[in-house]
Amino acid sequence: MQLSTIILENNFVKLSPLTLENHHHLYPIASQKKLVQYSPSDIETPSGLKNYVETALKHQKQELAIPFIIFDKKSKTYVGSSRYMRIDWTNKVLEIGSTWIGREFHGTGLNKHIKSLMLDYAFNSLDFEKVEFRIDERNMASRKAVEKLGAAAEGILRRNVYLLDGYKRNTCLYGLLREEWNSKN
């Protein structure tokens, strides 16, 4: 399977491979101040965003990540990015993370469509047994969103990630098993 050609789509959203050729569509969204305030990623400047994409593509080449650019069909515009990451092919566990969408799309249900497509594909096409989410302990909106998907809190990784402002966050680890997802959907 060619990881760089995966496209996930429904009536609301399309996730296509993120590339150096299309990442410029994300500049207007990525430049929103503190869009990723709970993340260690620098995406606010064109050079920061390009470096972010280059790192994702390097991990994809190593088969450790599959990055996507997100297109909202209703507004007919690119709205953000997400990826499969920390892919452990041997143990059939991966993380869905590095997800960010423009503020105007928060609370619209778009993120649920994105995550549902990614979860279905991870479990039913890639044959993974578990999907994890790692979220800053203070990011209650994201924590509640993955809980609504059925993910269970598995613990807190204490002071494990430095953010751009030097703050060292606690990270909540959530997990969702294939049988849990498939029994709900």
C-alpha positions as CSV (number, residue, x, y, z in Angstrom):
1,M,0.0,0.0,0.0
2,Q,1.3,3.4,-0.9
3,L,0.8,5.6,2.2
4,S,1.2,8.8,0.3
5,T,-1.9,8.2,-1.8
6,I,-4.6,7.6,0.8
7,I,-7.7,9.8,0.4
8,L,-10.5,9.7,3.0
9,E,-13.8,11.3,2.1
10,N,-17.5,11.6,3.0
11,N,-20.2,14.2,2.1
12,F,-18.7,16.8,4.4
13,V,-14.9,16.6,4.3
14,K,-12.0,15.3,2.2
15,L,-8.7,14.3,3.6
16,S,-5.9,14.2,1.0
17,P,-2.2,13.6,1.3
18,L,-0.4,16.6,2.7
19,T,2.5,17.6,0.4
20,L,5.0,20.4,-0.1
21,E,3.0,21.2,-3.2
22,N,-0.3,21.8,-1.4
23,H,0.7,22.9,2.1
24,H,0.5,26.6,1.0
25,H,-3.3,26.3,1.2
26,L,-2.9,26.1,4.9
27,Y,-1.1,29.5,5.4
28,P,-4.3,31.4,6.2
29,I,-5.4,28.9,8.8
30,A,-2.0,28.2,10.3
31,S,-1.3,31.9,10.8
32,Q,-4.2,32.3,13.3
33,K,-2.6,33.3,16.6
34,K,-2.5,30.5,19.2
35,L,-4.4,28.1,17.0
36,V,-2.2,25.3,18.3
37,Q,-1.5,26.8,21.8
38,Y,-1.5,23.3,23.4
39,S,0.9,21.8,20.8
40,P,4.7,21.9,20.5
41,S,4.4,22.7,16.7
42,D,5.4,26.0,15.1
43,I,3.0,26.6,12.2
44,E,2.2,30.3,12.4
45,T,4.9,31.4,9.9
46,P,5.4,30.1,6.3
47,S,8.8,28.8,7.2
48,G,7.5,27.2,10.4
49,L,4.6,25.5,8.5
50,K,7.0,24.3,5.8
51,N,9.3,22.8,8.4
52,Y,6.2,21.2,10.1
53,V,5.2,19.6,6.7
54,E,8.8,18.5,5.9
55,T,9.0,16.7,9.3
56,A,5.6,15.0,8.7
57,L,6.8,13.8,5.2
58,K,10.1,12.5,6.7
59,H,8.1,10.5,9.2
60,Q,5.8,9.3,6.3
61,K,8.8,8.1,4.4
62,Q,9.8,6.1,7.5
63,E,6.3,4.7,7.6
64,L,5.7,6.3,11.0
65,A,3.1,8.9,9.9
66,I,0.4,9.6,7.2
67,P,-0.3,13.3,7.1
68,F,-3.4,14.8,5.6
69,I,-4.6,18.2,4.4
70,I,-8.3,18.8,5.2
71,F,-10.8,20.2,2.7
72,D,-14.3,21.3,4.0
73,K,-16.8,20.6,1.2
74,K,-19.4,23.0,2.6
75,S,-17.2,26.1,2.5
76,K,-15.1,24.7,-0.4
77,T,-11.9,25.6,1.3
78,Y,-8.9,24.0,3.0
79,V,-9.3,24.2,6.8
80,G,-6.4,22.4,8.5
81,S,-4.4,19.2,8.9
82,S,-4.3,15.9,10.8
83,R,-2.3,12.7,10.7
84,Y,-1.8,9.2,11.7
85,M,1.4,9.2,13.7
86,R,3.5,7.0,16.0
87,I,2.5,4.2,13.8
88,D,3.5,0.8,15.3
89,W,2.9,-1.7,12.5
90,T,4.0,-4.6,14.7
91,N,1.7,-4.0,17.6
92,K,-1.1,-2.6,15.4
93,V,-1.3,0.7,17.4
94,L,-1.2,4.2,16.0
95,E,-2.0,7.7,17.2
96,I,-4.3,10.2,15.5
97,G,-2.9,13.6,16.2
98,S,-1.4,16.9,15.0
99,T,-5.0,17.9,14.2
100,W,-5.8,21.5,13.8
101,I,-8.6,23.3,12.0
102,G,-9.4,27.0,11.6
103,R,-11.2,28.5,14.6
104,E,-14.3,29.2,12.4
105,F,-14.7,25.5,12.1
106,H,-14.5,24.7,15.8
107,G,-17.8,23.4,17.2
108,T,-19.3,22.7,13.7
109,G,-19.1,18.9,13.8
110,L,-16.3,18.9,11.2
111,N,-13.7,17.4,13.6
112,K,-16.1,14.5,14.3
113,H,-16.3,13.8,10.5
114,I,-12.5,13.9,10.3
115,K,-11.9,11.6,13.2
116,S,-14.7,9.2,12.1
117,L,-13.1,8.8,8.7
118,M,-9.7,8.3,10.2
119,L,-10.9,5.8,12.8
120,D,-12.8,3.8,10.2
121,Y,-9.8,3.6,7.9
122,A,-7.4,2.8,10.7
123,F,-9.5,-0.1,12.1
124,N,-11.1,-1.5,9.0
125,S,-8.6,-0.8,6.2
126,L,-5.2,-0.6,7.8
127,D,-6.3,-3.3,10.3
128,F,-5.1,-1.6,13.5
129,E,-6.3,-2.8,16.8
130,K,-6.0,0.4,18.8
131,V,-5.9,4.2,18.2
132,E,-4.4,6.6,20.7
133,F,-4.9,10.3,21.2
134,R,-2.4,12.5,23.2
135,I,-3.9,15.8,24.4
136,D,-2.7,18.6,26.7
137,E,-4.3,18.1,30.1
138,R,-5.7,21.7,29.9
139,N,-7.4,21.2,26.5
140,M,-10.8,20.3,27.7
141,A,-12.5,20.7,24.4
142,S,-10.3,18.2,22.7
143,R,-10.5,15.8,25.6
144,K,-14.3,15.9,25.5
145,A,-14.3,15.4,21.7
146,V,-12.3,12.2,21.9
147,E,-14.4,11.0,24.8
148,K,-17.5,11.5,22.7
149,L,-15.9,9.2,20.1
150,G,-15.6,6.5,22.7
151,A,-11.9,6.8,23.7
152,A,-11.1,6.0,27.3
153,A,-8.6,7.9,29.4
154,E,-5.7,5.7,30.1
155,G,-3.4,8.0,32.1
156,I,-1.4,11.1,32.3
157,L,2.1,11.5,31.0
158,R,3.4,14.0,33.5
159,R,5.5,17.0,32.2
160,N,6.5,15.2,29.1
161,V,6.3,17.8,26.3
162,Y,7.7,21.3,26.0
163,L,5.5,23.8,24.2
164,L,6.8,26.7,22.2
165,D,6.4,29.1,25.1
166,G,8.6,26.9,27.3
167,Y,5.7,25.5,29.4
168,K,6.1,21.7,30.0
169,R,2.7,20.2,29.7
170,N,1.1,17.1,31.1
171,T,-0.4,14.9,28.3
172,C,-3.6,12.9,28.7
173,L,-3.4,9.6,26.9
174,Y,-6.6,8.2,25.5
175,G,-7.2,4.9,23.8
176,L,-9.9,3.4,21.6
177,L,-10.0,-0.3,20.7
178,R,-11.3,-1.6,17.3
179,E,-14.1,-3.6,18.9
180,E,-15.2,-0.5,20.9
181,W,-15.3,1.6,17.8
182,N,-17.0,-1.0,15.6
183,S,-19.7,-1.8,18.2
184,K,-20.7,1.9,18.2
185,N,-20.7,2.4,14.5
